[in-house]
Amino acid sequence: MDTEQVSVAWRDEERHDGFEPELVERERAKKQKPPVGVCGRNNAARKQPETSVSLKSRLASYPHQSLEIRNGQLFCKACKKVICNVQATLERHLASANHAEKVVQLEQTKVHDMRLTDSIAAYYKNHPDDSSM
């Protein structure tokens, strides 16, 4: 018998003696974390409900911030996020550097789109033969 056959035979004998390496490995394996349930500090729903201030008045208080009402919620068009109607949350979002940068990008995109629209309209005004698409 060569060494490979001996090692295979030895493993087979171990299994017949009641020793199973798989069981040892299972016992050594890390235990899984318990399922996520109600635990920690933030385990309940928001304590402060939505404010009684209407969404329209919130929009009026923050003009030129790319906010709109979408599906009954405040939506930031620049960041593409739904924002809570709580004033502190809204002010924190509007004061963030990320929001300010995205508002500038949105304005630049609007200007670019307007120029593109104007140039297309001017082209078709000067070339009425091409408008048969």
Distance bins in CASP14 RR format, pairs under 12 A and 6 or more apart:
PFRMAT RR
TARGET T0000
AUTHOR 0000-0000-0000
RMODE 2
METHOD distances of the structure
MODEL  1
1 7 0 0 0 0 0 1 0 0 0 0 0
1 8 0 0 0 0 1 0 0 0 0 0 0
1 9 1 0 0 1 0 0 0 0 0 0 0
1 10 0 0 0 0 0 1 0 0 0 0 0
2 8 0 0 0 0 0 1 0 0 0 0 0
2 9 0 0 0 0 0 1 0 0 0 0 0
3 9 0 0 0 0 0 1 0 0 0 0 0
3 10 0 0 0 0 0 1 0 0 0 0 0
4 10 0 0 0 0 0 1 0 0 0 0 0
4 11 0 0 0 0 0 1 0 0 0 0 0
5 11 0 0 0 0 0 1 0 0 0 0 0
5 12 0 0 0 0 0 1 0 0 0 0 0
6 12 0 0 0 0 0 1 0 0 0 0 0
6 13 0 0 0 0 0 1 0 0 0 0 0
7 13 0 0 0 0 0 1 0 0 0 0 0
7 14 0 0 0 0 0 1 0 0 0 0 0
8 14 0 0 0 0 0 1 0 0 0 0 0
8 15 0 0 0 0 0 1 0 0 0 0 0
9 15 0 0 0 0 0 1 0 0 0 0 0
9 16 0 0 0 0 0 1 0 0 0 0 0
10 16 0 0 0 0 0 1 0 0 0 0 0
10 17 0 0 0 0 0 1 0 0 0 0 0
10 19 0 0 0 0 0 1 0 0 0 0 0
11 17 0 0 0 0 0 1 0 0 0 0 0
11 19 0 0 0 0 1 0 0 0 0 0 0
11 20 0 0 0 0 0 1 0 0 0 0 0
11 21 0 0 0 0 1 0 0 0 0 0 0
11 22 0 0 0 0 0 1 0 0 0 0 0
12 18 0 0 0 0 0 1 0 0 0 0 0
12 19 0 0 0 0 0 1 0 0 0 0 0
12 20 0 0 0 0 0 1 0 0 0 0 0
13 19 0 0 0 0 1 0 0 0 0 0 0
14 20 0 0 0 0 1 0 0 0 0 0 0
14 21 1 0 0 1 0 0 0 0 0 0 0
14 22 0 0 0 0 0 1 0 0 0 0 0
14 23 0 0 0 0 0 1 0 0 0 0 0
14 24 0 0 0 0 0 1 0 0 0 0 0
15 21 0 0 0 0 1 0 0 0 0 0 0
15 22 0 0 0 0 1 0 0 0 0 0 0
15 23 0 0 0 0 0 1 0 0 0 0 0
18 24 0 0 0 0 0 1 0 0 0 0 0
20 26 0 0 0 0 1 0 0 0 0 0 0
20 27 0 0 0 0 0 1 0 0 0 0 0
21 27 0 0 0 0 0 1 0 0 0 0 0
21 28 0 0 0 0 0 1 0 0 0 0 0
22 28 0 0 0 0 0 1 0 0 0 0 0
22 29 0 0 0 0 0 1 0 0 0 0 0
23 29 0 0 0 0 0 1 0 0 0 0 0
33 39 0 0 0 0 0 1 0 0 0 0 0
36 43 0 0 0 0 0 1 0 0 0 0 0
37 43 1 0 0 1 0 0 0 0 0 0 0
38 44 0 0 0 0 1 0 0 0 0 0 0
38 45 0 0 0 0 0 1 0 0 0 0 0
41 47 0 0 0 0 0 1 0 0 0 0 0
46 84 0 0 0 0 1 0 0 0 0 0 0
46 85 0 0 0 0 0 1 0 0 0 0 0
46 86 0 0 0 0 1 0 0 0 0 0 0
46 89 0 0 0 0 0 1 0 0 0 0 0
47 86 0 0 0 0 0 1 0 0 0 0 0
48 84 0 0 0 0 1 0 0 0 0 0 0
48 85 0 0 0 0 0 1 0 0 0 0 0
48 86 1 0 0 1 0 0 0 0 0 0 0
48 87 0 0 0 0 0 1 0 0 0 0 0
48 88 0 0 0 0 1 0 0 0 0 0 0
48 89 0 0 0 0 1 0 0 0 0 0 0
49 84 0 0 0 0 0 1 0 0 0 0 0
49 85 0 0 0 0 1 0 0 0 0 0 0
49 86 0 0 0 0 1 0 0 0 0 0 0
50 58 0 0 0 0 0 1 0 0 0 0 0
50 72 0 0 0 0 0 1 0 0 0 0 0
50 73 0 0 0 0 1 0 0 0 0 0 0
50 74 0 0 0 0 0 1 0 0 0 0 0
50 83 0 0 0 0 0 1 0 0 0 0 0
50 84 1 0 0 1 0 0 0 0 0 0 0
50 85 1 0 1 0 0 0 0 0 0 0 0
50 86 1 0 0 1 0 0 0 0 0 0 0
50 87 0 0 0 0 0 1 0 0 0 0 0
50 89 0 0 0 0 0 1 0 0 0 0 0
50 90 0 0 0 0 0 1 0 0 0 0 0
51 57 0 0 0 0 0 1 0 0 0 0 0
51 58 0 0 0 0 1 0 0 0 0 0 0
51 74 0 0 0 0 0 1 0 0 0 0 0
51 84 0 0 0 0 1 0 0 0 0 0 0
51 85 1 0 1 0 0 0 0 0 0 0 0
51 86 1 0 1 0 0 0 0 0 0 0 0
51 87 1 0 0 1 0 0 0 0 0 0 0
51 88 0 0 0 0 1 0 0 0 0 0 0
51 89 0 0 0 0 1 0 0 0 0 0 0
51 90 0 0 0 0 1 0 0 0 0 0 0
52 58 0 0 0 0 0 1 0 0 0 0 0
52 85 0 0 0 0 1 0 0 0 0 0 0
52 86 0 0 0 0 0 1 0 0 0 0 0
52 87 0 0 0 0 0 1 0 0 0 0 0
53 59 0 0 0 0 0 1 0 0 0 0 0
53 60 0 0 0 0 0 1 0 0 0 0 0
53 61 0 0 0 0 1 0 0 0 0 0 0
53 62 0 0 0 0 0 1 0 0 0 0 0
53 74 0 0 0 0 0 1 0 0 0 0 0
53 84 0 0 0 0 0 1 0 0 0 0 0
53 85 1 0 0 1 0 0 0 0 0 0 0
53 86 0 0 0 0 1 0 0 0 0 0 0
53 87 1 0 0 1 0 0 0 0 0 0 0
53 90 0 0 0 0 1 0 0 0 0 0 0
54 60 0 0 0 0 1 0 0 0 0 0 0
54 61 0 0 0 0 0 1 0 0 0 0 0
54 69 0 0 0 0 1 0 0 0 0 0 0
54 72 0 0 0 0 0 1 0 0 0 0 0
54 74 0 0 0 0 0 1 0 0 0 0 0
54 85 0 0 0 0 1 0 0 0 0 0 0
55 61 0 0 0 0 0 1 0 0 0 0 0
55 62 0 0 0 0 0 1 0 0 0 0 0
55 67 0 0 0 0 1 0 0 0 0 0 0
55 68 0 0 0 0 1 0 0 0 0 0 0
55 69 1 0 1 0 0 0 0 0 0 0 0
55 70 0 0 0 0 1 0 0 0 0 0 0
55 71 0 0 0 0 0 1 0 0 0 0 0
55 72 1 0 0 1 0 0 0 0 0 0 0
55 73 1 0 0 1 0 0 0 0 0 0 0
55 74 1 0 1 0 0 0 0 0 0 0 0
55 75 0 0 0 0 1 0 0 0 0 0 0
55 82 0 0 0 0 0 1 0 0 0 0 0
55 83 0 0 0 0 0 1 0 0 0 0 0
55 84 0 0 0 0 0 1 0 0 0 0 0
55 85 1 0 0 1 0 0 0 0 0 0 0
55 90 0 0 0 0 0 1 0 0 0 0 0
56 62 0 0 0 0 0 1 0 0 0 0 0
56 67 0 0 0 0 0 1 0 0 0 0 0
56 68 0 0 0 0 0 1 0 0 0 0 0
56 69 1 0 0 1 0 0 0 0 0 0 0
56 72 0 0 0 0 0 1 0 0 0 0 0
56 74 0 0 0 0 0 1 0 0 0 0 0
56 85 0 0 0 0 0 1 0 0 0 0 0
57 63 0 0 0 0 0 1 0 0 0 0 0
57 67 0 0 0 0 0 1 0 0 0 0 0
57 69 0 0 0 0 0 1 0 0 0 0 0
57 74 0 0 0 0 0 1 0 0 0 0 0
57 85 0 0 0 0 0 1 0 0 0 0 0
57 87 0 0 0 0 0 1 0 0 0 0 0
57 90 0 0 0 0 0 1 0 0 0 0 0
58 65 0 0 0 0 0 1 0 0 0 0 0
58 67 1 0 0 1 0 0 0 0 0 0 0
58 68 0 0 0 0 0 1 0 0 0 0 0
58 69 0 0 0 0 1 0 0 0 0 0 0
58 72 0 0 0 0 0 1 0 0 0 0 0
58 73 0 0 0 0 0 1 0 0 0 0 0
58 74 1 0 0 1 0 0 0 0 0 0 0
58 75 0 0 0 0 0 1 0 0 0 0 0
58 76 0 0 0 0 0 1 0 0 0 0 0
58 83 0 0 0 0 1 0 0 0 0 0 0
58 84 0 0 0 0 0 1 0 0 0 0 0
58 85 1 0 0 1 0 0 0 0 0 0 0
58 86 0 0 0 0 1 0 0 0 0 0 0
58 87 1 0 0 1 0 0 0 0 0 0 0
58 89 0 0 0 0 0 1 0 0 0 0 0
58 90 1 0 0 1 0 0 0 0 0 0 0
58 91 0 0 0 0 0 1 0 0 0 0 0
58 93 0 0 0 0 0 1 0 0 0 0 0
58 94 0 0 0 0 0 1 0 0 0 0 0
59 65 0 0 0 0 1 0 0 0 0 0 0
59 66 0 0 0 0 0 1 0 0 0 0 0
59 67 1 0 1 0 0 0 0 0 0 0 0
59 68 1 0 0 1 0 0 0 0 0 0 0
59 69 1 0 0 1 0 0 0 0 0 0 0
59 70 0 0 0 0 0 1 0 0 0 0 0
59 72 0 0 0 0 0 1 0 0 0 0 0
59 73 0 0 0 0 0 1 0 0 0 0 0
59 74 1 0 0 1 0 0 0 0 0 0 0
59 75 0 0 0 0 0 1 0 0 0 0 0
59 76 0 0 0 0 0 1 0 0 0 0 0
59 77 0 0 0 0 0 1 0 0 0 0 0
59 83 0 0 0 0 0 1 0 0 0 0 0
59 85 0 0 0 0 0 1 0 0 0 0 0
59 90 0 0 0 0 0 1 0 0 0 0 0
60 67 0 0 0 0 0 1 0 0 0 0 0
60 69 0 0 0 0 0 1 0 0 0 0 0
61 67 0 0 0 0 1 0 0 0 0 0 0
61 74 0 0 0 0 0 1 0 0 0 0 0
61 85 0 0 0 0 0 1 0 0 0 0 0
61 87 0 0 0 0 1 0 0 0 0 0 0
61 90 0 0 0 0 1 0 0 0 0 0 0
61 91 0 0 0 0 0 1 0 0 0 0 0
61 94 0 0 0 0 0 1 0 0 0 0 0
62 68 0 0 0 0 0 1 0 0 0 0 0
62 74 0 0 0 0 1 0 0 0 0 0 0
62 76 0 0 0 0 0 1 0 0 0 0 0
62 83 0 0 0 0 0 1 0 0 0 0 0
62 85 0 0 0 0 0 1 0 0 0 0 0
62 87 0 0 0 0 1 0 0 0 0 0 0
62 90 1 0 0 1 0 0 0 0 0 0 0
62 91 0 0 0 0 1 0 0 0 0 0 0
62 93 0 0 0 0 0 1 0 0 0 0 0
62 94 1 0 0 1 0 0 0 0 0 0 0
62 95 0 0 0 0 0 1 0 0 0 0 0
62 99 0 0 0 0 0 1 0 0 0 0 0
62 103 0 0 0 0 0 1 0 0 0 0 0
63 94 0 0 0 0 0 1 0 0 0 0 0
63 103 0 0 0 0 0 1 0 0 0 0 0
64 77 0 0 0 0 0 1 0 0 0 0 0
64 78 0 0 0 0 0 1 0 0 0 0 0
64 94 0 0 0 0 0 1 0 0 0 0 0
64 100 0 0 0 0 0 1 0 0 0 0 0
64 103 0 0 0 0 1 0 0 0 0 0 0
64 104 0 0 0 0 0 1 0 0 0 0 0
64 106 0 0 0 0 0 1 0 0 0 0 0
64 107 0 0 0 0 1 0 0 0 0 0 0
64 110 0 0 0 0 0 1 0 0 0 0 0
65 74 0 0 0 0 0 1 0 0 0 0 0
65 75 0 0 0 0 0 1 0 0 0 0 0
65 76 1 0 0 1 0 0 0 0 0 0 0
65 77 0 0 0 0 1 0 0 0 0 0 0
65 78 0 0 0 0 1 0 0 0 0 0 0
65 79 0 0 0 0 0 1 0 0 0 0 0
65 83 0 0 0 0 0 1 0 0 0 0 0
65 90 0 0 0 0 1 0 0 0 0 0 0
65 91 0 0 0 0 0 1 0 0 0 0 0
65 93 0 0 0 0 1 0 0 0 0 0 0
65 94 1 0 1 0 0 0 0 0 0 0 0
65 95 0 0 0 0 0 1 0 0 0 0 0
65 96 0 0 0 0 0 1 0 0 0 0 0
65 99 1 0 0 1 0 0 0 0 0 0 0
65 100 0 0 0 0 1 0 0 0 0 0 0
65 102 0 0 0 0 0 1 0 0 0 0 0
65 103 1 0 0 1 0 0 0 0 0 0 0
65 104 0 0 0 0 0 1 0 0 0 0 0
65 106 0 0 0 0 0 1 0 0 0 0 0
65 107 0 0 0 0 0 1 0 0 0 0 0
66 74 0 0 0 0 0 1 0 0 0 0 0
66 75 0 0 0 0 1 0 0 0 0 0 0
66 76 1 0 0 1 0 0 0 0 0 0 0
66 77 1 0 1 0 0 0 0 0 0 0 0
66 78 1 0 1 0 0 0 0 0 0 0 0
66 79 0 0 0 0 1 0 0 0 0 0 0
66 80 0 0 0 0 1 0 0 0 0 0 0
66 81 0 0 0 0 0 1 0 0 0 0 0
66 83 0 0 0 0 0 1 0 0 0 0 0
66 93 0 0 0 0 0 1 0 0 0 0 0
66 94 0 0 0 0 1 0 0 0 0 0 0
66 99 0 0 0 0 1 0 0 0 0 0 0
66 100 0 0 0 0 0 1 0 0 0 0 0
66 101 0 0 0 0 0 1 0 0 0 0 0
66 102 1 0 0 1 0 0 0 0 0 0 0
66 103 1 0 1 0 0 0 0 0 0 0 0
66 104 0 0 0 0 0 1 0 0 0 0 0
66 105 0 0 0 0 0 1 0 0 0 0 0
66 106 1 0 1 0 0 0 0 0 0 0 0
66 107 0 0 0 0 1 0 0 0 0 0 0
66 109 0 0 0 0 0 1 0 0 0 0 0
66 110 0 0 0 0 1 0 0 0 0 0 0
67 73 0 0 0 0 0 1 0 0 0 0 0
67 74 1 0 1 0 0 0 0 0 0 0 0
67 75 1 0 0 1 0 0 0 0 0 0 0
67 76 1 0 1 0 0 0 0 0 0 0 0
67 77 1 0 0 1 0 0 0 0 0 0 0
67 78 0 0 0 0 1 0 0 0 0 0 0
67 79 0 0 0 0 0 1 0 0 0 0 0
67 81 0 0 0 0 0 1 0 0 0 0 0
67 82 0 0 0 0 0 1 0 0 0 0 0
67 83 1 0 0 1 0 0 0 0 0 0 0
67 85 0 0 0 0 0 1 0 0 0 0 0
67 90 0 0 0 0 1 0 0 0 0 0 0
67 93 0 0 0 0 1 0 0 0 0 0 0
67 94 0 0 0 0 1 0 0 0 0 0 0
67 99 0 0 0 0 0 1 0 0 0 0 0
67 103 0 0 0 0 0 1 0 0 0 0 0
67 106 0 0 0 0 0 1 0 0 0 0 0
68 74 1 0 0 1 0 0 0 0 0 0 0
68 75 1 0 1 0 0 0 0 0 0 0 0
68 76 0 0 0 0 1 0 0 0 0 0 0
68 77 1 0 1 0 0 0 0 0 0 0 0
68 78 0 0 0 0 0 1 0 0 0 0 0
68 80 0 0 0 0 0 1 0 0 0 0 0
68 81 0 0 0 0 0 1 0 0 0 0 0
68 82 0 0 0 0 0 1 0 0 0 0 0
68 83 0 0 0 0 0 1 0 0 0 0 0
68 106 0 0 0 0 0 1 0 0 0 0 0
69 75 1 0 0 1 0 0 0 0 0 0 0
69 76 0 0 0 0 0 1 0 0 0 0 0
69 77 0 0 0 0 0 1 0 0 0 0 0
69 82 0 0 0 0 0 1 0 0 0 0 0
69 83 0 0 0 0 0 1 0 0 0 0 0
69 85 0 0 0 0 0 1 0 0 0 0 0
70 76 0 0 0 0 1 0 0 0 0 0 0
70 77 0 0 0 0 1 0 0 0 0 0 0
70 80 0 0 0 0 0 1 0 0 0 0 0
70 81 0 0 0 0 0 1 0 0 0 0 0
70 82 1 0 0 1 0 0 0 0 0 0 0
70 83 0 0 0 0 0 1 0 0 0 0 0
71 82 0 0 0 0 1 0 0 0 0 0 0
72 82 0 0 0 0 1 0 0 0 0 0 0
72 83 0 0 0 0 0 1 0 0 0 0 0
72 85 0 0 0 0 1 0 0 0 0 0 0
73 81 0 0 0 0 0 1 0 0 0 0 0
73 82 1 0 1 0 0 0 0 0 0 0 0
73 83 1 0 0 1 0 0 0 0 0 0 0
73 84 0 0 0 0 1 0 0 0 0 0 0
73 85 1 0 0 1 0 0 0 0 0 0 0
73 90 0 0 0 0 0 1 0 0 0 0 0
74 81 0 0 0 0 1 0 0 0 0 0 0
74 82 1 0 0 1 0 0 0 0 0 0 0
74 83 1 0 1 0 0 0 0 0 0 0 0
74 84 1 0 0 1 0 0 0 0 0 0 0
74 85 1 0 1 0 0 0 0 0 0 0 0
74 86 0 0 0 0 1 0 0 0 0 0 0
74 87 0 0 0 0 0 1 0 0 0 0 0
74 89 0 0 0 0 1 0 0 0 0 0 0
74 90 1 0 0 1 0 0 0 0 0 0 0
74 93 0 0 0 0 1 0 0 0 0 0 0
74 94 0 0 0 0 0 1 0 0 0 0 0
75 81 1 0 0 1 0 0 0 0 0 0 0
75 82 1 0 1 0 0 0 0 0 0 0 0
75 83 1 0 0 1 0 0 0 0 0 0 0
75 84 0 0 0 0 0 1 0 0 0 0 0
75 85 0 0 0 0 0 1 0 0 0 0 0
75 90 0 0 0 0 0 1 0 0 0 0 0
75 93 0 0 0 0 0 1 0 0 0 0 0
76 82 1 0 0 1 0 0 0 0 0 0 0
76 83 1 0 1 0 0 0 0 0 0 0 0
76 84 0 0 0 0 0 1 0 0 0 0 0
76 89 0 0 0 0 0 1 0 0 0 0 0
76 90 0 0 0 0 1 0 0 0 0 0 0
76 93 1 0 0 1 0 0 0 0 0 0 0
76 94 0 0 0 0 1 0 0 0 0 0 0
76 96 0 0 0 0 0 1 0 0 0 0 0
76 98 0 0 0 0 0 1 0 0 0 0 0
76 99 1 0 0 1 0 0 0 0 0 0 0
76 100 0 0 0 0 0 1 0 0 0 0 0
76 102 0 0 0 0 1 0 0 0 0 0 0
76 103 0 0 0 0 1 0 0 0 0 0 0
76 106 0 0 0 0 1 0 0 0 0 0 0
77 83 0 0 0 0 0 1 0 0 0 0 0
77 99 0 0 0 0 0 1 0 0 0 0 0
77 102 0 0 0 0 1 0 0 0 0 0 0
77 103 0 0 0 0 1 0 0 0 0 0 0
77 105 0 0 0 0 0 1 0 0 0 0 0
77 106 1 0 0 1 0 0 0 0 0 0 0
77 107 0 0 0 0 0 1 0 0 0 0 0
77 109 0 0 0 0 0 1 0 0 0 0 0
77 110 0 0 0 0 0 1 0 0 0 0 0
78 93 0 0 0 0 0 1 0 0 0 0 0
78 94 0 0 0 0 0 1 0 0 0 0 0
78 96 0 0 0 0 0 1 0 0 0 0 0
78 98 0 0 0 0 1 0 0 0 0 0 0
78 99 1 0 0 1 0 0 0 0 0 0 0
78 100 0 0 0 0 1 0 0 0 0 0 0
78 101 0 0 0 0 1 0 0 0 0 0 0
78 102 1 1 0 0 0 0 0 0 0 0 0
78 103 1 0 1 0 0 0 0 0 0 0 0
78 104 0 0 0 0 1 0 0 0 0 0 0
78 105 1 0 0 1 0 0 0 0 0 0 0
78 106 1 0 1 0 0 0 0 0 0 0 0
78 107 0 0 0 0 1 0 0 0 0 0 0
78 108 0 0 0 0 0 1 0 0 0 0 0
78 109 0 0 0 0 1 0 0 0 0 0 0
78 110 0 0 0 0 0 1 0 0 0 0 0
79 93 1 0 0 1 0 0 0 0 0 0 0
79 94 0 0 0 0 1 0 0 0 0 0 0
79 96 0 0 0 0 1 0 0 0 0 0 0
79 97 0 0 0 0 0 1 0 0 0 0 0
79 98 1 0 0 1 0 0 0 0 0 0 0
79 99 1 0 1 0 0 0 0 0 0 0 0
79 100 0 0 0 0 0 1 0 0 0 0 0
79 101 0 0 0 0 1 0 0 0 0 0 0
79 102 1 0 1 0 0 0 0 0 0 0 0
79 103 0 0 0 0 1 0 0 0 0 0 0
79 105 0 0 0 0 0 1 0 0 0 0 0
79 106 0 0 0 0 1 0 0 0 0 0 0
80 98 0 0 0 0 0 1 0 0 0 0 0
80 99 0 0 0 0 0 1 0 0 0 0 0
80 102 0 0 0 0 1 0 0 0 0 0 0
80 105 0 0 0 0 0 1 0 0 0 0 0
80 106 0 0 0 0 1 0 0 0 0 0 0
81 89 0 0 0 0 0 1 0 0 0 0 0
81 90 0 0 0 0 0 1 0 0 0 0 0
81 93 1 0 0 1 0 0 0 0 0 0 0
81 94 0 0 0 0 0 1 0 0 0 0 0
81 96 0 0 0 0 0 1 0 0 0 0 0
81 98 0 0 0 0 0 1 0 0 0 0 0
81 99 0 0 0 0 1 0 0 0 0 0 0
81 102 0 0 0 0 1 0 0 0 0 0 0
82 89 0 0 0 0 0 1 0 0 0 0 0
82 90 0 0 0 0 0 1 0 0 0 0 0
82 93 0 0 0 0 0 1 0 0 0 0 0
83 89 1 0 0 1 0 0 0 0 0 0 0
83 90 1 0 1 0 0 0 0 0 0 0 0
83 91 0 0 0 0 0 1 0 0 0 0 0
83 92 0 0 0 0 1 0 0 0 0 0 0
83 93 1 0 1 0 0 0 0 0 0 0 0
83 94 0 0 0 0 1 0 0 0 0 0 0
83 96 0 0 0 0 0 1 0 0 0 0 0
83 99 0 0 0 0 1 0 0 0 0 0 0
84 90 1 0 0 1 0 0 0 0 0 0 0
84 91 0 0 0 0 0 1 0 0 0 0 0
84 92 0 0 0 0 1 0 0 0 0 0 0
84 93 0 0 0 0 1 0 0 0 0 0 0
85 91 0 0 0 0 0 1 0 0 0 0 0
85 93 0 0 0 0 0 1 0 0 0 0 0
86 92 0 0 0 0 1 0 0 0 0 0 0
86 93 0 0 0 0 0 1 0 0 0 0 0
87 93 0 0 0 0 0 1 0 0 0 0 0
87 94 0 0 0 0 0 1 0 0 0 0 0
88 94 0 0 0 0 0 1 0 0 0 0 0
88 95 0 0 0 0 0 1 0 0 0 0 0
89 95 0 0 0 0 0 1 0 0 0 0 0
89 96 0 0 0 0 0 1 0 0 0 0 0
90 96 0 0 0 0 0 1 0 0 0 0 0
90 99 0 0 0 0 0 1 0 0 0 0 0
91 99 0 0 0 0 0 1 0 0 0 0 0
92 98 0 0 0 0 0 1 0 0 0 0 0
92 99 0 0 0 0 1 0 0 0 0 0 0
93 99 1 0 1 0 0 0 0 0 0 0 0
93 100 0 0 0 0 0 1 0 0 0 0 0
93 102 0 0 0 0 0 1 0 0 0 0 0
93 103 0 0 0 0 0 1 0 0 0 0 0
94 100 0 0 0 0 1 0 0 0 0 0 0
94 102 0 0 0 0 0 1 0 0 0 0 0
94 103 0 0 0 0 1 0 0 0 0 0 0
95 103 0 0 0 0 0 1 0 0 0 0 0
96 102 0 0 0 0 1 0 0 0 0 0 0
96 103 0 0 0 0 0 1 0 0 0 0 0
97 103 0 0 0 0 0 1 0 0 0 0 0
97 104 0 0 0 0 0 1 0 0 0 0 0
98 104 0 0 0 0 0 1 0 0 0 0 0
98 105 0 0 0 0 0 1 0 0 0 0 0
99 105 0 0 0 0 0 1 0 0 0 0 0
99 106 0 0 0 0 0 1 0 0 0 0 0
100 106 0 0 0 0 0 1 0 0 0 0 0
100 107 0 0 0 0 0 1 0 0 0 0 0
101 107 0 0 0 0 0 1 0 0 0 0 0
101 108 0 0 0 0 0 1 0 0 0 0 0
102 108 0 0 0 0 0 1 0 0 0 0 0
102 109 0 0 0 0 0 1 0 0 0 0 0
103 109 0 0 0 0 0 1 0 0 0 0 0
103 110 0 0 0 0 0 1 0 0 0 0 0
104 110 0 0 0 0 0 1 0 0 0 0 0
104 111 0 0 0 0 0 1 0 0 0 0 0
105 111 0 0 0 0 0 1 0 0 0 0 0
105 112 0 0 0 0 0 1 0 0 0 0 0
106 112 0 0 0 0 0 1 0 0 0 0 0
106 113 0 0 0 0 0 1 0 0 0 0 0
107 113 0 0 0 0 0 1 0 0 0 0 0
107 114 0 0 0 0 0 1 0 0 0 0 0
108 114 0 0 0 0 0 1 0 0 0 0 0
108 115 0 0 0 0 0 1 0 0 0 0 0
109 115 0 0 0 0 0 1 0 0 0 0 0
109 116 0 0 0 0 0 1 0 0 0 0 0
110 116 0 0 0 0 0 1 0 0 0 0 0
110 117 0 0 0 0 0 1 0 0 0 0 0
111 117 0 0 0 0 0 1 0 0 0 0 0
111 118 0 0 0 0 0 1 0 0 0 0 0
112 118 0 0 0 0 0 1 0 0 0 0 0
112 119 0 0 0 0 0 1 0 0 0 0 0
113 119 0 0 0 0 0 1 0 0 0 0 0
113 120 0 0 0 0 0 1 0 0 0 0 0
114 120 0 0 0 0 0 1 0 0 0 0 0
114 121 0 0 0 0 0 1 0 0 0 0 0
115 121 0 0 0 0 0 1 0 0 0 0 0
115 122 0 0 0 0 0 1 0 0 0 0 0
116 122 0 0 0 0 0 1 0 0 0 0 0
116 123 0 0 0 0 0 1 0 0 0 0 0
117 123 0 0 0 0 0 1 0 0 0 0 0
117 124 0 0 0 0 0 1 0 0 0 0 0
118 124 0 0 0 0 0 1 0 0 0 0 0
118 125 0 0 0 0 0 1 0 0 0 0 0
119 125 0 0 0 0 0 1 0 0 0 0 0
119 126 0 0 0 0 0 1 0 0 0 0 0
120 126 0 0 0 0 0 1 0 0 0 0 0
120 127 0 0 0 0 0 1 0 0 0 0 0
120 130 0 0 0 0 0 1 0 0 0 0 0
120 131 0 0 0 0 0 1 0 0 0 0 0
120 133 0 0 0 0 0 1 0 0 0 0 0
121 127 0 0 0 0 0 1 0 0 0 0 0
121 131 0 0 0 0 0 1 0 0 0 0 0
123 129 0 0 0 0 0 1 0 0 0 0 0
123 130 1 0 0 1 0 0 0 0 0 0 0
123 131 0 0 0 0 1 0 0 0 0 0 0
124 130 1 0 0 1 0 0 0 0 0 0 0
124 131 1 0 1 0 0 0 0 0 0 0 0
124 132 0 0 0 0 0 1 0 0 0 0 0
124 133 0 0 0 0 1 0 0 0 0 0 0
125 131 0 0 0 0 1 0 0 0 0 0 0
127 133 0 0 0 0 0 1 0 0 0 0 0
END
